[in-house]
Amino acid sequence: MTQLLQSPNRTTTLVSEKPNFDWRTVSRLMLLSRALDDIEEQELVPEKLVFNQFSARGHDFAQILLGSLLTHPHDAATGYYRSRPFVMSLGIELDEVVASPLAKAGGYSDGRDIGVVCNYPNVNRNGAMLFPMCGGVGAQYSPISGWAQSILYHRNQLKDERYKGAIAVSMGGDSSMSTSGFWAALNISTTNNLPHLFYIEDNGYGISVPQEVQTPGGDQVANLKAYKHLKIIDGDGTDPELTPMLIKEAVEYVRSGRGTCLLRLKVPRLCGHTFQDTQTYKSADFIAQEQAKDPLPKLRRYLLGKGLITDEGWQALEDECLTAIRDSVDRAKQRPQPDPESLTRYVYAEKDQVQLRGGLAASGYTFPVQSVQPKPEGARLNMLTAIRKTLDYELETNPKVLVFGEDVGPKGGVHAATLGLNEKFGNQRVFDTSLSEEGIIGRSVGLALSGLMPVPEIQFRKYAEPAAEQLSDTGIMRWRTNNQFAAPMVVRIPGGFARRGDPWHSMSDEVEWAHKVGWQLAMPSNAEDAVGLLRYALRDNNPTIFFEHRSLLDNSWSRRPYPGDDYVIPFGQAKTIIAGTALTVICWGAMVERCEKAAFMLDMSIEVIDLRTLQPWDKDAILASVEKTGRCLIVHEDNKTAGFGAEIVATIADEMFFSLDAPIQRLTMPDIPNPHNALLLEKAVPTEQSIAQAMKKLIEV
């Protein structure tokens, strides 16, 4: 049956029967949500038992309808802080919903995250999985684009028909459409025709800022009408007859495989942004108009008018829901506090406790035999070729590996690390992306959560900065969900000086990744180590930054024979380049060659150690060496202030102060960006001569 319905902004054609919803369940979830809001605002917030309270009044009706349609075992969704009714509609236990805002044991995060920042692994796959929510507005979009891409990849590339008809849903308020995350996801999903439903809950405000400040004309959806490969459905999110049909049309469109859809529903925000928000920026008349749009009394009138419930039945349901919430609150108050002794668990993967969702480990993937012993074969390769050869082998043997980024496809990368891989493995496995680092890493999150191994490339170290939010959120995902979710990936980032330097392409700044919670960091100095470290990262259960130093990619010193297809180097194992007893020199990346040559130049029994990985770093090897030599010099390219050398200095001073025969010294870049002029670059970066001078001076103290 075809029906034409007029909505305030458009005419939508609904080619389907009127949707059949379980109205009792819809009503019950709305009443539960309202009762919980009331008790939190009237009791738990004043009692200081809940500290972050976001009501979804007005948004709740449409959220619940949408959630009830996400029944495919490979559906997934991202929400935001006002999505609690949607979360409830997915089937999460009521006690978890109630207890989490109290930060008690259990819940979404075991007290580690804000209670409204939800997640739902749904390991039984009896409906949608809810990605771990993020506290940042707009961060929810590009990860679900990655999931949408993974649906097609599992179905078309891995030939898994169980993914047919699955969809990805992102939820957000109207102001979130101003964020880079929204635009990154919109470009990803529309250019690839992905099964992605953008659901925008338009209440007209971003906290206190009206839409007129966010976009020309105050209507971002109207401004998107010319967007290609995007179906727009627009209307009222409070009407018991129209709203269900709009939502069903959107879900059916995406589920049918026709592509990306944006569903914008106008909803009232019947409260402040948070409990503390008094809404003084709204007039009394405007607030009254919003209250008149409340979908709950509209639903009640609709059900009474259709004879689907009686006054008595509604009141009984309301009383039942209030009792259920009160009982759940009482149980939540009795829950114990989280165990402080477990506070530092799940920053990184634990071998005997695999996360519930995300990564190869959670999907039970097994790898070929691997070895920590190199088996050199063939001629010496430069580091660039070694990286390419490793990616080639892992792509060949693991169908879940995907390599992508700007220019990594037919061009083969601006550094040529992926040359020929697109031709060999095709556009589904080695492909170009739009110019959005936020989108590159966000997409990787969704792919990783689907059980794939994404290998995104950030073209230069400096270009990772637009992706900072996604990188930070990825690193803390395991910890903040108490090991329910993790998104292992290998982010390849070339950086450091080459023949020339400059502030944009030559940044090192590796200490940022050592400081980021949950990230591993590898910085190989030669081709053999690049192979072993990269392969280990590609098979590991943690997210890793793999730093490819530009000056080493075709450096003759860094060339080594290929160590074999099964060679791995476990992280946290430093390598002694030269043994000695007079001085310990600690270095990594491009400084290793220079330190070795300086040590040979002096011939003063200098021990040179290549850390190889900075997170984790081999503290035991360093302490053992310093215990032997009594002297220590740390050489790195990054700036001196708060560089990683400072962490090593502090550790040695804490644990071995009385074993030192001289103060620990650092030789680094000054606190400046990388200069472009060759003479300035030589002055800025430690050279063989300046390193040898520092070595000699420290030994002779």
C-alpha positions as CSV (number, residue, x, y, z in Angstrom):
1,M,0.0,0.0,0.0
2,T,1.4,3.4,-1.0
3,Q,0.7,6.3,1.3
4,L,1.5,10.0,0.8
5,L,2.1,11.8,4.1
6,Q,2.8,15.5,4.5
7,S,5.6,16.4,7.0
8,P,6.5,20.0,7.8
9,N,9.4,20.1,5.4
10,R,8.8,17.6,2.7
11,T,6.5,15.0,1.2
12,T,7.7,11.4,1.7
13,T,6.4,8.4,-0.2
14,L,6.1,5.3,2.0
15,V,5.9,2.2,-0.1
16,S,5.0,-0.2,2.7
17,E,2.3,-1.2,5.1
18,K,1.9,0.8,8.2
19,P,4.6,-0.4,10.6
20,N,3.5,-2.8,13.4
21,F,5.2,-1.9,16.6
22,D,4.7,-3.5,20.0
23,W,3.1,-0.4,21.5
24,R,3.1,-1.8,25.1
25,T,6.8,-2.3,24.9
26,V,7.3,1.2,23.4
27,S,5.1,2.8,26.1
28,R,6.9,0.8,28.8
29,L,10.3,1.9,27.8
30,M,9.2,5.5,27.6
31,L,7.7,5.3,31.0
32,L,10.8,3.6,32.5
33,S,13.0,6.3,31.0
34,R,10.9,9.1,32.3
35,A,10.7,7.5,35.8
36,L,14.5,7.1,35.9
37,D,14.9,10.7,34.9
38,D,12.6,11.9,37.6
39,I,14.2,9.8,40.3
40,E,17.7,10.9,39.3
41,E,16.8,14.6,39.2
42,Q,14.7,14.6,42.3
43,E,16.7,12.3,44.5
44,L,20.0,10.9,43.2
45,V,21.5,14.2,41.9
46,P,20.6,16.1,45.1
47,E,22.0,13.2,47.1
48,K,25.2,13.5,45.0
49,L,24.9,9.9,44.0
50,V,24.6,10.8,40.3
51,F,26.9,13.6,38.9
52,N,26.2,13.6,35.2
53,Q,22.5,13.6,34.3
54,F,21.2,14.0,30.8
55,S,17.5,13.6,30.2
56,A,16.1,12.4,26.8
57,R,12.6,13.7,27.4
58,G,11.2,14.5,24.0
59,H,13.8,12.5,22.2
60,D,12.7,9.2,23.8
61,F,9.8,8.2,21.6
62,A,11.7,8.2,18.2
63,Q,14.7,6.7,19.8
64,I,12.8,3.7,21.1
65,L,11.0,3.1,17.8
66,L,14.4,3.1,15.9
67,G,16.0,0.8,18.4
68,S,13.2,-1.7,18.2
69,L,13.9,-2.1,14.4
70,L,17.6,-3.0,14.9
71,T,17.1,-6.7,15.1
72,H,19.7,-8.0,12.6
73,P,22.6,-9.9,14.4
74,H,25.1,-7.7,12.6
75,D,23.4,-4.3,13.1
76,A,25.5,-1.8,15.0
77,A,24.9,1.7,16.3
78,T,26.6,4.6,17.9
79,G,24.8,6.8,20.4
80,Y,25.6,9.9,22.4
81,Y,25.0,11.2,25.9
82,R,21.2,11.7,25.3
83,S,20.6,8.2,23.9
84,R,19.6,6.3,27.0
85,P,16.1,5.3,25.8
86,F,17.6,4.0,22.6
87,V,20.1,2.0,24.6
88,M,17.2,0.6,26.7
89,S,15.4,-0.4,23.5
90,L,18.3,-2.6,22.4
91,G,17.7,-5.0,25.3
92,I,20.3,-4.0,27.9
93,E,19.4,-5.2,31.4
94,L,17.6,-2.5,33.3
95,D,19.8,-2.8,36.4
96,E,22.8,-2.0,34.3
97,V,21.1,1.1,32.9
98,V,20.2,2.3,36.4
99,A,23.4,1.4,38.2
100,S,25.9,2.8,35.8
101,P,25.2,6.5,36.5
102,L,25.9,5.7,40.2
103,A,29.4,4.5,39.2
104,K,28.9,1.3,41.0
105,A,30.6,-2.1,40.3
106,G,29.6,-3.7,37.1
107,G,27.5,-1.5,34.8
108,Y,28.9,-0.4,31.4
109,S,32.4,0.4,32.7
110,D,32.7,-0.8,36.3
111,G,32.7,2.8,37.4
112,R,35.4,4.0,35.0
113,D,33.3,6.2,32.8
114,I,30.3,8.5,33.0
115,G,27.1,6.4,33.4
116,V,25.4,7.8,30.4
117,V,28.4,6.9,28.2
118,C,27.0,3.5,27.4
119,N,28.2,0.4,25.5
120,Y,26.5,-2.9,24.7
121,P,28.6,-5.7,23.3
122,N,25.5,-7.9,22.8
123,V,27.7,-11.1,22.5
124,N,24.6,-13.2,21.8
125,R,24.0,-11.1,18.6
126,N,20.2,-11.1,19.1
127,G,20.1,-7.6,17.8
128,A,22.3,-4.5,17.5
129,M,25.6,-4.0,19.1
130,L,26.1,-0.5,20.6
131,F,29.6,0.9,20.1
132,P,31.3,2.4,23.2
133,M,30.0,6.0,23.3
134,C,32.5,8.8,23.3
135,G,32.3,12.0,25.4
136,G,33.2,14.1,22.5
137,V,30.4,15.4,20.2
138,G,30.8,14.1,16.7
139,A,33.2,11.4,17.5
140,Q,30.5,8.8,17.0
141,Y,30.1,9.2,13.3
142,S,33.2,7.9,11.4
143,P,33.5,4.7,13.5
144,I,30.1,3.6,12.4
145,S,31.0,4.3,8.8
146,G,33.8,1.8,9.3
147,W,31.2,-0.7,10.6
148,A,29.1,-0.1,7.5
149,Q,32.1,-0.7,5.3
150,S,32.8,-3.9,7.2
151,I,29.3,-5.2,6.5
152,L,30.0,-5.0,2.8
153,Y,33.5,-6.4,3.3
154,H,32.3,-9.5,5.2
155,R,29.5,-10.1,2.8
156,N,31.3,-9.5,-0.5
157,Q,35.0,-10.1,0.2
158,L,34.7,-12.8,2.9
159,K,31.6,-14.3,1.3
160,D,29.7,-14.3,4.6
161,E,26.0,-14.1,3.7
162,R,25.0,-13.6,7.3
163,Y,25.8,-9.9,6.9
164,K,23.2,-9.4,4.2
165,G,20.7,-6.8,5.3
166,A,22.7,-5.5,8.2
167,I,23.0,-1.8,8.8
168,A,25.0,0.8,10.7
169,V,23.2,3.6,12.6
170,S,24.7,6.8,14.0
171,M,22.8,9.0,16.3
172,G,23.5,12.7,17.0
173,G,21.9,16.0,17.7
174,D,21.5,18.7,15.1
175,S,24.6,20.6,16.3
176,S,26.8,17.6,15.9
177,M,26.4,18.1,12.2
178,S,28.9,20.9,12.5
179,T,31.7,18.6,13.6
180,S,34.5,17.3,11.4
181,G,33.5,13.8,12.4
182,F,30.0,14.2,10.9
183,W,31.4,15.4,7.6
184,A,34.1,12.8,7.5
185,A,31.5,10.0,7.9
186,L,29.1,11.6,5.4
187,N,31.9,11.6,2.8
188,I,33.0,8.0,3.6
189,S,29.5,6.6,3.5
190,T,28.1,8.4,0.5
191,T,31.2,8.0,-1.7
192,N,31.1,4.2,-1.0
193,N,27.3,3.8,-1.0
194,L,27.5,2.2,2.5
195,P,24.5,0.9,4.5
196,H,24.7,3.8,7.0
197,L,21.7,5.5,8.6
198,F,22.4,8.9,10.0
199,Y,19.7,9.7,12.6
200,I,19.7,13.4,13.5
201,E,17.6,14.4,16.5
202,D,16.9,18.1,15.9
203,N,15.9,20.0,19.0
204,G,17.3,23.3,17.6
205,Y,20.0,23.8,20.2
206,G,23.6,22.8,20.9
207,I,23.4,23.3,24.7
208,S,22.4,27.0,24.4
209,V,23.6,27.8,20.9
210,P,20.7,27.9,18.3
211,Q,21.0,26.3,14.8
212,E,21.3,29.7,13.2
213,V,24.8,29.9,14.6
214,Q,25.7,26.4,13.4
215,T,24.8,26.7,9.7
216,P,23.5,29.2,7.2
217,G,19.7,29.4,7.5
218,G,19.7,27.3,10.6
219,D,18.9,24.1,8.7
220,Q,21.8,21.8,7.9
221,V,19.6,19.2,6.4
222,A,18.1,21.6,3.9
223,N,21.7,22.5,3.0
224,L,22.4,18.9,2.2
225,K,19.7,18.4,-0.4
226,A,22.2,18.5,-3.2
227,Y,24.4,15.8,-1.7
228,K,24.9,12.9,-4.0
229,H,24.1,9.3,-2.9
230,L,22.2,10.5,0.2
231,K,18.5,9.9,0.7
232,I,17.0,12.4,3.1
233,I,13.9,11.7,5.1
234,D,12.7,14.6,7.2
235,G,9.8,15.1,9.6
236,D,8.2,15.1,13.0
237,G,9.7,12.9,15.7
238,T,6.7,13.1,18.1
239,D,3.7,12.0,16.0
240,P,2.5,8.5,16.9
241,E,1.3,7.9,13.3
242,L,3.9,9.7,11.1
243,T,7.1,9.1,13.1
244,P,7.0,5.3,13.0
245,M,6.5,5.4,9.3
246,L,9.4,7.8,8.7
247,I,11.7,5.7,10.8
248,K,10.6,2.4,9.1
249,E,11.1,4.0,5.7
250,A,14.6,5.0,6.6
251,V,15.6,1.6,8.1
252,E,14.1,-0.3,5.2
253,Y,15.9,1.9,2.6
254,V,19.3,1.3,4.2
255,R,18.6,-2.4,4.9
256,S,17.6,-3.0,1.3
257,G,21.1,-2.1,0.2
258,R,20.2,1.1,-1.7
259,G,22.8,3.2,0.2
260,T,23.1,5.9,2.8
261,C,20.2,7.7,4.4
262,L,19.9,10.7,6.6
263,L,16.8,10.7,8.8
264,R,16.2,14.1,10.5
265,L,13.3,14.2,13.0
266,K,12.3,17.4,14.9
267,V,12.0,16.7,18.6
268,P,11.6,19.0,21.6
269,R,14.2,19.0,24.3
270,L,11.9,19.1,27.3
271,C,14.7,19.9,29.8
272,G,18.0,21.7,30.0
273,H,21.1,20.3,28.4
274,T,21.9,18.7,31.7
275,F,20.1,18.8,35.1
276,Q,21.9,21.9,36.0
277,D,21.0,23.9,32.9
278,T,18.2,26.4,33.7
279,Q,17.6,27.3,30.0
280,T,17.6,31.0,30.6
281,Y,18.5,31.4,26.9
282,K,14.9,30.3,26.0
283,S,11.8,32.4,26.4
284,A,8.9,31.2,28.6
285,D,6.7,31.0,25.5
286,F,9.2,28.9,23.6
287,I,9.5,26.5,26.5
288,A,5.7,26.2,26.7
289,Q,5.6,25.4,23.0
290,E,8.2,22.7,23.5
291,Q,6.2,21.2,26.3
292,A,3.2,21.0,24.1
293,K,5.1,18.8,21.7
294,D,5.8,16.2,24.4
295,P,5.5,12.8,22.6
296,L,4.4,10.9,25.7
297,P,0.9,12.4,26.1
298,K,0.6,12.2,22.3
299,L,1.3,8.5,22.5
300,R,-1.2,8.0,25.3
301,R,-3.9,9.8,23.4
302,Y,-3.2,7.8,20.3
303,L,-3.3,4.5,22.1
304,L,-6.5,5.4,23.9
305,G,-8.1,6.7,20.7
306,K,-7.3,3.4,18.9
307,G,-8.6,1.3,21.7
308,L,-5.1,-0.2,22.3
309,I,-5.1,0.7,25.9
310,T,-7.5,2.0,28.6
311,D,-7.0,4.8,31.1
312,E,-6.7,2.1,33.8
313,G,-4.3,0.1,31.8
314,W,-2.1,3.1,31.1
315,Q,-2.1,4.1,34.8
316,A,-1.2,0.5,35.8
317,L,1.7,0.5,33.3
318,E,2.9,3.8,34.7
319,D,2.8,2.5,38.2
320,E,4.5,-0.7,37.2
321,C,7.4,1.2,35.6
322,L,7.9,3.5,38.5
323,T,8.0,0.5,40.8
324,A,10.5,-1.3,38.5
325,I,12.8,1.8,38.5
326,R,12.5,2.2,42.3
327,D,13.4,-1.4,42.9
328,S,16.3,-1.2,40.4
329,V,17.6,2.0,42.1
330,D,17.5,0.2,45.5
331,R,19.5,-2.7,44.1
332,A,21.9,-0.3,42.5
333,K,22.5,1.4,45.8
334,Q,23.4,-2.0,47.4
335,R,26.0,-2.7,44.7
336,P,29.6,-2.6,46.0
337,Q,32.0,0.1,44.9
338,P,34.4,-0.9,42.1
339,D,37.6,-2.7,43.3
340,P,40.4,-0.1,43.4
341,E,43.0,-2.9,43.1
342,S,41.7,-3.5,39.5
343,L,42.0,0.2,38.5
344,T,45.1,-0.3,36.2
345,R,43.9,-3.5,34.5
346,Y,42.9,-3.5,30.9
347,V,45.0,-0.6,29.7
348,Y,46.5,-3.3,27.4
349,A,45.3,-6.7,26.4
350,E,45.6,-9.6,28.9
351,K,46.2,-12.9,27.3
352,D,43.8,-14.8,29.5
353,Q,41.1,-12.2,29.3
354,V,40.2,-11.4,25.7
355,Q,37.8,-8.5,25.1
356,L,34.2,-9.4,24.2
357,R,34.1,-7.5,20.9
358,G,36.7,-6.1,18.5
359,G,39.9,-7.3,16.9
360,L,41.1,-10.6,15.6
361,A,41.5,-12.2,19.0
362,A,37.8,-11.7,19.9
363,S,36.8,-13.4,16.7
364,G,39.0,-16.4,17.4
365,Y,41.4,-15.8,14.5
366,T,44.6,-17.9,14.5
367,F,47.9,-17.0,12.9
368,P,50.6,-19.0,11.1
369,V,53.7,-20.2,13.1
370,Q,56.0,-17.4,14.0
371,S,59.6,-17.2,15.2
372,V,61.7,-14.7,17.1
373,Q,64.8,-16.0,15.2
374,P,65.6,-14.2,11.9
375,K,66.2,-16.4,8.9
376,P,68.0,-14.0,6.5
377,E,67.3,-14.6,2.9
378,G,68.2,-12.8,-0.3
379,A,69.9,-9.5,-0.9
380,R,69.8,-6.6,1.6
381,L,66.5,-4.7,1.4
382,N,65.9,-1.1,2.3
383,M,63.3,-0.4,5.0
384,L,60.7,0.7,2.5
385,T,60.8,-2.6,0.6
386,A,60.9,-4.6,3.9
387,I,57.7,-2.8,5.1
388,R,56.0,-3.4,1.7
389,K,57.1,-7.1,1.7
390,T,55.7,-7.6,5.2
391,L,52.4,-6.0,4.3
392,D,52.2,-8.1,1.2
393,Y,52.6,-11.3,3.2
394,E,50.1,-10.4,5.9
395,L,47.6,-9.4,3.2
396,E,48.2,-12.7,1.4
397,T,47.8,-14.9,4.5
398,N,45.2,-12.9,6.5
399,P,42.0,-12.0,4.6
400,K,41.0,-9.7,7.4
401,V,43.8,-7.2,6.9
402,L,42.9,-4.0,5.1
403,V,45.5,-1.3,4.2
404,F,44.3,2.2,3.4
405,G,44.9,6.0,3.6
406,E,45.5,8.9,1.3
407,D,47.3,7.9,-1.9
408,V,48.0,4.3,-0.7
409,G,46.0,2.7,-3.6
410,P,47.1,2.9,-7.2
411,K,49.8,5.4,-6.5
412,G,51.3,3.1,-3.9
413,G,51.7,5.8,-1.2
414,V,53.7,9.1,-1.4
415,H,56.6,7.1,0.1
416,A,55.9,4.1,-2.1
417,A,55.4,1.7,0.9
418,T,52.3,0.2,-0.7
419,L,53.4,0.2,-4.3
420,G,51.8,-2.6,-6.3
421,L,49.6,-3.8,-3.4
422,N,46.4,-2.3,-4.7
423,E,47.0,-4.0,-8.1
424,K,47.6,-7.3,-6.4
425,F,44.8,-7.3,-3.7
426,G,42.2,-5.0,-5.2
427,N,40.3,-1.9,-4.1
428,Q,38.5,-3.7,-1.3
429,R,41.7,-4.4,0.6
430,V,44.2,-1.7,-0.4
431,F,42.4,1.6,-1.1
432,D,42.5,5.3,-1.0
433,T,40.5,7.5,1.4
434,S,39.3,11.0,1.4
435,L,41.6,13.6,2.9
436,S,40.4,13.4,6.5
437,E,42.6,11.9,9.1
438,E,39.7,12.0,11.6
439,G,37.8,9.8,9.1
440,I,40.8,7.5,8.4
441,I,41.2,6.6,12.1
442,G,37.5,6.7,12.9
443,R,36.8,4.3,10.0
444,S,39.5,2.1,11.4
445,V,37.7,1.9,14.8
446,G,34.5,0.5,13.1
447,L,36.5,-2.0,11.0
448,A,38.4,-3.2,14.1
449,L,35.3,-3.6,16.1
450,S,33.9,-5.8,13.4
451,G,36.8,-8.2,13.8
452,L,39.1,-7.0,11.0
453,M,42.6,-5.7,11.2
454,P,42.8,-2.2,9.8
455,V,46.2,-0.8,8.8
456,P,45.6,2.9,8.2
457,E,48.4,5.2,7.0
458,I,48.7,8.8,8.2
459,Q,50.8,10.4,5.4
460,F,53.1,12.4,7.7
461,R,53.4,12.6,11.5
462,K,52.1,16.2,11.6
463,Y,48.9,15.1,9.8
464,A,47.9,12.9,12.7
465,E,46.8,15.9,14.7
466,P,43.3,16.2,13.1
467,A,42.8,12.5,14.2
468,A,43.8,13.2,17.8
469,E,40.3,12.6,19.2
470,Q,39.8,9.3,17.5
471,L,43.3,8.2,18.4
472,S,42.8,9.1,22.1
473,D,39.4,7.4,22.2
474,T,40.7,4.3,20.6
475,G,43.5,4.0,23.1
476,I,41.3,4.2,26.2
477,M,38.5,2.0,24.8
478,R,39.6,-1.2,26.5
479,W,40.1,0.5,29.8
480,R,37.0,2.6,29.9
481,T,34.7,-0.4,28.9
482,N,36.4,-2.7,31.4
483,N,37.7,-5.0,28.7
484,Q,34.3,-5.3,26.9
485,F,35.6,-3.6,23.7
486,A,38.9,-3.0,22.1
487,A,39.9,-1.8,18.6
488,P,43.3,-3.2,17.7
489,M,44.8,-1.6,14.6
490,V,48.2,-0.7,13.2
491,V,48.6,3.0,12.3
492,R,51.5,3.6,10.0
493,I,53.0,7.1,10.4
494,P,56.0,8.3,8.5
495,G,57.8,11.2,10.1
496,G,61.1,12.8,11.1
497,F,63.6,14.6,8.9
498,A,64.7,13.4,5.5
499,R,67.2,15.1,3.2
500,R,65.6,18.3,4.4
501,G,63.4,19.1,7.3
502,D,60.4,21.4,7.8
503,P,57.7,22.0,10.4
504,W,55.0,20.1,8.5
505,H,56.5,16.9,7.1
506,S,59.4,16.3,9.5
507,M,57.9,16.3,12.9
508,S,58.9,13.5,15.2
509,D,57.1,14.1,18.5
510,E,56.9,10.4,19.3
511,V,56.5,11.1,23.0
512,E,52.8,12.0,22.4
513,W,52.1,8.3,21.5
514,A,54.1,7.1,24.4
515,H,51.9,9.2,26.6
516,K,48.6,8.2,25.0
517,V,46.9,5.6,27.2
518,G,46.5,2.2,25.5
519,W,48.7,2.7,22.5
520,Q,51.9,0.8,21.7
521,L,54.7,2.6,19.8
522,A,57.3,1.0,17.6
523,M,60.2,3.0,16.0
524,P,62.4,0.6,14.0
525,S,65.9,1.7,12.9
526,N,66.5,-0.9,10.2
527,A,64.8,-3.2,7.7
528,E,65.0,-6.4,9.8
529,D,63.5,-4.7,12.9
530,A,60.8,-3.1,10.7
531,V,59.7,-6.6,9.5
532,G,59.7,-8.1,13.0
533,L,58.0,-5.2,14.7
534,L,55.4,-4.7,12.0
535,R,54.4,-8.3,11.8
536,Y,54.1,-8.5,15.6
537,A,51.9,-5.4,15.6
538,L,49.7,-6.9,12.9
539,R,49.1,-10.0,14.9
540,D,48.8,-8.3,18.3
541,N,45.7,-7.5,20.3
542,N,46.5,-3.8,21.0
543,P,46.4,-0.7,18.9
544,T,49.9,0.3,17.7
545,I,51.6,3.3,16.2
546,F,54.2,2.1,13.8
547,F,56.6,5.0,13.1
548,E,58.4,4.9,9.8
549,H,61.3,7.4,9.9
550,R,61.6,9.1,6.6
551,S,65.4,9.3,6.6
552,L,65.7,5.5,7.1
553,L,63.3,4.4,4.4
554,D,66.0,4.2,1.7
555,N,69.0,4.6,4.0
556,S,72.0,2.3,3.2
557,W,72.9,1.6,6.8
558,S,69.3,0.5,7.6
559,R,69.3,-2.2,4.8
560,R,69.2,-5.8,6.0
561,P,68.4,-9.2,4.4
562,Y,64.7,-10.1,4.7
563,P,64.4,-12.1,8.0
564,G,61.6,-14.4,6.8
565,D,57.8,-14.5,6.6
566,D,57.5,-15.9,10.2
567,Y,59.8,-13.4,11.9
568,V,58.4,-11.3,14.8
569,I,60.0,-9.1,17.4
570,P,57.9,-9.0,20.6
571,F,57.5,-5.4,21.8
572,G,59.5,-4.2,24.8
573,Q,62.7,-5.9,23.8
574,A,65.6,-3.5,23.2
575,K,68.6,-4.5,21.1
576,T,72.2,-4.0,22.1
577,I,74.0,-2.7,19.0
578,I,77.4,-2.5,20.5
579,A,78.5,-3.9,23.9
580,G,80.6,-1.8,26.2
581,T,81.5,-1.0,29.8
582,A,82.3,2.7,29.9
583,L,79.0,4.3,28.9
584,T,75.4,3.4,28.1
585,V,73.9,5.2,25.1
586,I,70.1,4.9,24.6
587,C,68.6,5.8,21.3
588,W,65.9,4.8,18.8
589,G,64.9,5.5,15.2
590,A,67.2,7.6,13.1
591,M,69.6,8.3,16.0
592,V,70.7,4.6,16.2
593,E,72.9,4.8,13.1
594,R,74.5,8.0,14.3
595,C,75.1,6.7,17.8
596,E,76.7,3.5,16.5
597,K,79.0,5.4,14.1
598,A,80.0,7.9,16.9
599,A,80.8,5.0,19.3
600,F,83.0,3.3,16.6
601,M,84.7,6.6,16.0
602,L,85.7,6.9,19.6
603,D,86.5,3.2,20.4
604,M,86.0,3.8,24.1
605,S,83.9,0.7,25.1
606,I,80.6,2.4,24.6
607,E,77.4,0.4,24.8
608,V,74.7,1.5,22.3
609,I,71.2,0.3,22.9
610,D,68.3,0.6,20.4
611,L,65.0,0.7,22.3
612,R,63.0,-0.3,19.1
613,T,59.7,0.2,21.0
614,L,58.9,3.1,23.4
615,Q,55.6,1.7,24.6
616,P,56.4,-0.7,26.1
617,W,60.1,0.1,26.6
618,D,62.7,-2.3,27.9
619,K,63.4,-0.9,31.3
620,D,65.2,-4.0,32.5
621,A,67.8,-3.9,29.7
622,I,68.5,-0.2,30.3
623,L,68.9,-0.6,34.1
624,A,71.2,-3.6,33.6
625,S,73.4,-1.7,31.2
626,V,73.6,1.4,33.4
627,E,74.4,-0.8,36.4
628,K,77.4,-2.1,34.4
629,T,78.6,1.2,33.0
630,G,77.6,3.8,35.7
631,R,77.1,6.4,33.0
632,C,74.2,7.1,30.6
633,L,73.6,9.3,27.6
634,I,70.2,9.4,25.9
635,V,70.0,10.7,22.3
636,H,66.8,11.4,20.5
637,E,65.4,13.6,17.7
638,D,62.4,14.8,19.5
639,N,62.4,18.1,21.5
640,K,64.2,17.9,24.8
641,T,61.5,19.3,27.1
642,A,59.3,16.4,28.1
643,G,60.8,14.2,25.4
644,F,60.8,10.4,26.1
645,G,64.4,10.7,27.3
646,A,63.0,12.5,30.3
647,E,61.0,9.4,31.3
648,I,64.1,7.3,31.0
649,V,66.2,9.7,33.1
650,A,63.5,9.8,35.8
651,T,63.3,6.0,35.9
652,I,67.1,5.6,36.2
653,A,67.3,8.3,38.9
654,D,64.5,6.6,40.8
655,E,65.9,3.1,40.7
656,M,69.6,3.4,40.2
657,F,70.8,6.7,41.6
658,F,73.6,5.3,43.7
659,S,74.9,3.2,40.8
660,L,75.7,6.4,38.7
661,D,79.2,7.7,38.4
662,A,78.1,10.8,36.6
663,P,74.9,12.8,35.9
664,I,72.6,11.4,33.2
665,Q,72.9,13.4,30.0
666,R,70.5,14.0,27.1
667,L,71.3,15.1,23.6
668,T,68.3,16.1,21.6
669,M,66.7,18.6,19.2
670,P,66.3,22.0,20.9
671,D,62.7,23.0,21.6
672,I,61.9,24.1,18.1
673,P,60.1,22.7,15.0
674,N,62.2,20.9,12.4
675,P,64.0,23.6,10.2
676,H,64.1,23.5,6.4
677,N,67.5,25.0,5.7
678,A,70.2,22.2,5.5
679,L,72.6,24.1,7.7
680,L,70.0,24.8,10.3
681,L,68.8,21.2,10.2
682,E,72.4,20.0,10.9
683,K,72.6,22.3,13.8
684,A,69.2,21.2,15.2
685,V,69.4,17.4,14.9
686,P,72.2,15.5,16.8
687,T,75.0,14.5,14.4
688,E,77.7,11.9,14.7
689,Q,80.1,14.6,15.7
690,S,77.9,16.2,18.4
691,I,77.0,12.7,19.7
692,A,80.7,11.7,19.8
693,Q,81.6,14.9,21.6
694,A,78.8,14.2,24.2
695,M,79.9,10.6,24.7
696,K,83.6,11.6,25.2
697,K,82.8,14.4,27.6
698,L,80.5,12.1,29.8
699,I,83.1,9.3,29.9
700,E,85.8,11.7,31.0
701,V,83.8,13.4,33.8
